[in-house]
Amino acid sequence: MGGVASLVTVGATGTARAAASQFKTITPGVLTVAAFGEMPASGIEDGKLVGLDGDMIMAIAPKLGLTVKPLVMDNAATIESVVSGRADIMIGNMRWTSRRAAVMALSDAAYYVTYGSVTRKDSKLPNVVAISDLKGQRLATLTGAASSTDLKKVPDSGGVRFYDNSDAVIRDIIAGRVDFASLDPTMIAYLGSKNPGLNLKHITYKPDPEYPTLTGSSQAVFGMPLANPDLVDAVNAGLAWLKRNKQDRAIFAKYGLTDELYFTPLAENPRIGVDRDTSGNVTGPAAHKPKDFSALFS
């Protein structure tokens, strides 16, 4: 399981010439990517950005005439890096929320996820947990995770601990310092396939409308500055291209993830009326007249 390095800058990779790009970026011709460095969502191998989100960006960026410069950091820092102007885009299985849409321009859905949970194999928790099952349980999640608000509302729990990375969470579950953690389900599945001897089990939530983020499905998105609409439109065109050619499925299969739920749109889109209209146009703080960059992906 990949660990997290704090603000480690890796050299630019890719083949496109800087001068060829029409897009405004912090460094001309370079896409600076803030990545939460936990596989399988994102990581660095041989100086290149990899993982589900990483492979998507590595496929899209050359089409925009951009090389890729990853900045690997803790989960809570990725959003701030874009808002403060240190990165052009952030990735790492970030869930769409209305709060995030107020401060960043969020891409169309890259894929769809529910929160996964992990506990010890000897735990008496059922394989599908209701919120009521968490009474007395010592809970954990990542600092800045979208699940935080819902976890804090769980009645009569043993409290919620926050961590900078999943490695630390897993260590404390194994050591018995926490009982139950809400984490990226792709990471849990990936970890289980790579380390089957960890004495952990992956459990899921019973949907509860009072805990929609924690127990429901979400859109995984990429975040960009509000003031860079062309980049937003181009990344959205790239995501549509990946889906159209089923490259998204090939990327997930590369990391052992084949569940169709990752590619199944939500029954109801929570973004309508927040940062999208019924036609899929960008609204809200990031609203702009859209440009069509699909020709770059023909």
TIFIKOL-957925 format. One line per 2 residues: number of its first residue (from 1); for each residue x, y, z of C-alpha. Coordinates in Angstrom, 2 decimals. Layout:
<nodes>
NUM> X,Y,Z; ...;
</nodes>
This chain:
<nodes>
1> 0.00,0.00,0.00; 1.48,3.32,-1.02;
3> 2.32,5.75,1.75; 1.90,9.51,1.67;
5> 4.77,11.91,1.06; 4.25,15.50,2.13;
7> 4.53,17.93,-0.78; 7.04,15.85,-2.70;
9> 7.57,17.39,-6.12; 8.27,14.98,-8.94;
11> 9.68,16.08,-12.28; 7.38,16.67,-15.22;
13> 6.58,13.67,-17.36; 4.94,13.20,-20.74;
15> 5.76,13.91,-24.36; 3.78,17.01,-25.38;
17> 5.70,20.24,-26.01; 4.95,23.08,-23.58;
19> 4.54,25.59,-26.41; 1.78,23.49,-27.98;
21> -0.74,24.04,-25.19; -3.52,26.62,-25.40;
23> -4.41,26.22,-21.72; -3.51,28.54,-18.88;
25> -1.57,26.72,-16.16; 0.68,27.77,-13.28;
27> 3.74,26.77,-15.30; 3.15,27.18,-19.05;
29> 2.83,23.82,-20.78; 2.75,21.92,-17.48;
31> -0.25,20.57,-15.58; 0.58,20.70,-11.87;
33> -1.43,17.93,-10.22; -2.08,17.79,-6.47;
35> -2.52,14.11,-5.68; -3.42,12.28,-2.50;
37> -0.77,9.61,-2.88; -2.65,6.47,-1.90;
39> -3.19,3.67,-4.36; -5.15,2.69,-6.23;
41> -6.49,6.26,-6.76; -3.12,7.93,-7.21;
43> 0.58,7.37,-6.63; 4.02,7.73,-8.19;
45> 5.97,4.99,-9.96; 9.25,5.66,-11.76;
47> 8.56,9.38,-11.58; 5.14,9.06,-13.23;
49> 1.66,9.65,-11.89; -0.24,6.34,-11.71;
51> -3.46,4.94,-10.27; -7.10,5.27,-11.27;
53> -7.18,9.07,-11.22; -3.51,9.30,-12.14;
55> -3.85,7.18,-15.28; -6.86,9.23,-16.36;
57> -4.96,12.49,-16.04; -1.91,11.00,-17.76;
59> -4.15,10.06,-20.71; -5.91,13.45,-20.89;
61> -2.98,15.85,-20.36; -1.03,15.10,-23.58;
63> -4.20,15.73,-25.60; -4.19,19.24,-24.10;
65> -0.54,19.76,-24.98; 0.46,19.52,-21.32;
67> 3.06,17.52,-19.45; 2.30,16.40,-15.90;
69> 4.02,17.52,-12.70; 2.65,15.68,-9.64;
71> 2.66,17.13,-6.14; 1.90,14.33,-3.66;
73> 0.41,15.47,-0.36; -1.98,14.64,2.47;
75> -5.69,14.41,1.71; -6.60,17.66,3.47;
77> -3.98,19.65,1.53; -5.09,18.77,-2.00;
79> -8.09,21.11,-2.12; -6.19,23.98,-0.51;
81> -3.37,23.61,-3.03; -5.79,24.37,-5.87;
83> -7.64,27.13,-4.03; -4.35,28.82,-3.10;
85> -2.93,28.59,-6.62; -0.18,26.00,-6.03;
87> -1.78,23.35,-8.27; -3.85,23.37,-11.46;
89> -5.93,20.31,-10.57; -6.36,17.92,-7.67;
91> -7.13,14.21,-7.77; -7.39,11.29,-5.36;
93> -10.94,9.86,-5.25; -12.42,13.15,-4.07;
95> -16.19,13.05,-3.62; -18.40,15.80,-4.96;
97> -20.02,17.92,-2.23; -21.83,21.25,-2.40;
99> -19.23,22.69,-0.02; -16.41,21.83,-2.38;
101> -18.38,23.15,-5.36; -18.50,26.53,-3.60;
103> -14.71,26.95,-3.64; -13.54,24.94,-6.68;
105> -14.65,24.08,-10.19; -15.42,20.36,-10.05;
107> -15.24,18.12,-13.09; -17.98,15.89,-14.36;
109> -18.02,12.50,-12.62; -14.87,10.50,-13.32;
111> -16.49,7.44,-11.71; -18.90,6.56,-8.89;
113> -18.18,5.25,-5.41; -19.77,4.47,-2.08;
115> -17.86,4.76,1.18; -16.20,1.52,2.12;
117> -15.51,0.50,5.68; -12.87,-1.70,7.17;
119> -12.69,-3.51,10.49; -10.93,-6.57,11.91;
121> -12.07,-10.01,10.77; -12.93,-10.93,14.36;
123> -15.27,-7.94,14.72; -18.90,-8.76,15.52;
125> -20.10,-6.09,13.09; -22.24,-7.51,10.26;
127> -21.07,-7.38,6.64; -23.67,-4.67,5.96;
129> -23.81,-2.19,8.83; -26.65,0.11,9.83;
131> -25.80,3.34,11.64; -27.28,1.82,14.80;
133> -24.63,-0.95,14.64; -21.93,1.66,15.29;
135> -23.02,2.34,18.85; -19.96,2.23,21.08;
137> -17.58,1.73,18.15; -14.40,3.81,17.98;
139> -14.60,5.32,14.49; -11.93,6.66,12.15;
141> -11.58,8.43,8.82; -9.20,10.78,7.03;
143> -8.84,14.46,7.84; -10.89,16.38,5.28;
145> -12.90,13.34,4.17; -16.44,13.98,2.96;
147> -17.63,11.34,5.42; -16.52,13.43,8.41;
149> -19.77,15.33,8.97; -21.91,12.18,8.92;
151> -19.54,10.22,11.14; -19.63,12.95,13.78;
153> -23.45,12.60,13.87; -23.41,8.85,14.67;
155> -25.19,8.59,18.04; -23.46,7.02,21.04;
157> -20.30,6.11,19.16; -16.96,5.79,20.90;
159> -15.79,8.96,19.12; -14.20,9.73,15.76;
161> -10.45,9.89,15.18; -8.98,11.67,12.16;
163> -5.83,10.62,10.32; -3.62,12.09,7.60;
165> -3.42,8.84,5.64; -4.94,5.40,5.42;
167> -1.73,3.62,6.44; -2.08,5.08,9.94;
169> -5.76,4.11,10.10; -5.07,0.52,9.11;
171> -2.27,0.24,11.67; -4.58,1.41,14.46;
173> -7.35,-0.99,13.41; -4.91,-3.91,13.43;
175> -3.55,-2.76,16.82; -7.07,-2.45,18.26;
177> -6.90,1.31,18.90; -9.95,1.93,16.68;
179> -12.75,-0.42,15.70; -14.13,0.79,12.41;
181> -12.90,3.10,9.63; -14.65,4.77,6.72;
183> -12.21,4.91,3.82; -11.94,4.84,0.03;
185> -13.52,1.54,-1.08; -11.12,1.20,-4.00;
187> -8.22,1.43,-1.54; -9.78,-1.22,0.72;
189> -10.31,-3.60,-2.22; -6.80,-2.94,-3.52;
191> -5.26,-3.43,-0.07; -7.14,-6.69,0.42;
193> -5.88,-8.09,-2.88; -2.28,-7.08,-2.16;
195> -2.19,-8.02,1.53; -4.70,-10.84,2.22;
197> -3.05,-11.70,5.53; -3.89,-8.45,7.32;
199> -6.87,-9.92,9.22; -9.21,-7.22,7.90;
201> -12.68,-7.35,6.41; -14.41,-4.92,4.08;
203> -17.99,-4.10,5.05; -20.59,-1.82,3.50;
205> -23.31,0.50,4.75; -27.04,0.06,4.72;
207> -28.32,3.23,2.99; -29.70,5.79,5.44;
209> -31.18,9.08,4.16; -30.07,10.86,7.35;
211> -26.46,9.96,6.50; -26.43,10.44,2.70;
213> -22.71,11.03,2.20; -21.59,8.21,4.47;
215> -24.07,5.55,3.31; -24.94,6.64,-0.22;
217> -23.19,6.72,-3.58; -21.07,9.67,-4.68;
219> -19.40,11.08,-7.75; -15.60,11.01,-7.76;
221> -14.39,14.26,-9.34; -11.30,16.34,-10.07;
223> -11.02,19.88,-8.66; -9.76,22.94,-10.56;
225> -9.65,26.72,-9.95; -12.90,28.63,-10.39;
227> -11.04,31.05,-12.64; -9.88,28.47,-15.21;
229> -13.04,27.46,-17.12; -11.20,26.34,-20.26;
231> -9.29,23.73,-18.28; -12.55,22.53,-16.72;
233> -14.21,22.14,-20.12; -11.17,20.37,-21.56;
235> -10.89,17.91,-18.66; -14.60,17.18,-18.98;
237> -14.11,16.49,-22.70; -11.28,14.15,-21.76;
239> -13.39,12.26,-19.23; -16.14,11.86,-21.84;
241> -13.52,10.49,-24.27; -12.27,7.96,-21.71;
243> -15.82,6.75,-21.11; -16.72,6.68,-24.78;
245> -13.75,4.45,-25.58; -14.12,2.42,-22.37;
247> -10.62,3.42,-21.35; -11.96,4.14,-17.86;
249> -12.93,0.48,-17.50; -9.52,-0.63,-18.77;
251> -7.81,1.58,-16.19; -9.90,0.15,-13.35;
253> -9.31,-3.42,-14.56; -5.55,-2.74,-14.54;
255> -5.83,-2.30,-10.75; -8.12,-5.29,-10.26;
257> -11.38,-3.31,-9.96; -14.18,-4.52,-12.23;
259> -17.42,-3.81,-10.34; -19.94,-2.18,-12.70;
261> -21.04,0.17,-9.89; -17.91,2.25,-10.51;
263> -19.36,3.20,-13.91; -23.08,3.41,-13.07;
265> -24.44,6.98,-12.79; -26.45,7.87,-9.70;
267> -30.21,7.53,-9.92; -30.52,11.19,-8.91;
269> -27.83,13.77,-9.59; -27.30,15.86,-6.43;
271> -25.41,18.48,-8.43; -28.47,19.80,-10.27;
273> -29.26,23.21,-8.88; -25.83,23.45,-7.22;
275> -23.10,23.35,-9.89; -24.93,21.78,-12.84;
277> -28.23,22.39,-14.63; -30.47,19.68,-16.07;
279> -28.49,19.77,-19.35; -25.18,19.21,-17.56;
281> -23.91,22.78,-18.00; -21.68,24.21,-15.27;
283> -23.57,26.56,-12.95; -22.95,28.07,-9.52;
285> -19.65,29.81,-8.64; -17.86,28.15,-11.60;
287> -20.58,29.08,-14.15; -19.30,30.04,-17.61;
289> -20.15,29.79,-21.27; -18.88,26.32,-22.19;
291> -16.32,25.66,-24.92; -16.22,22.46,-26.94;
293> -12.81,20.80,-26.78; -13.97,17.41,-28.06;
295> -11.92,17.85,-31.25; -8.77,17.42,-29.14;
297> -9.93,13.86,-28.38; -11.03,12.75,-31.83;
</nodes>
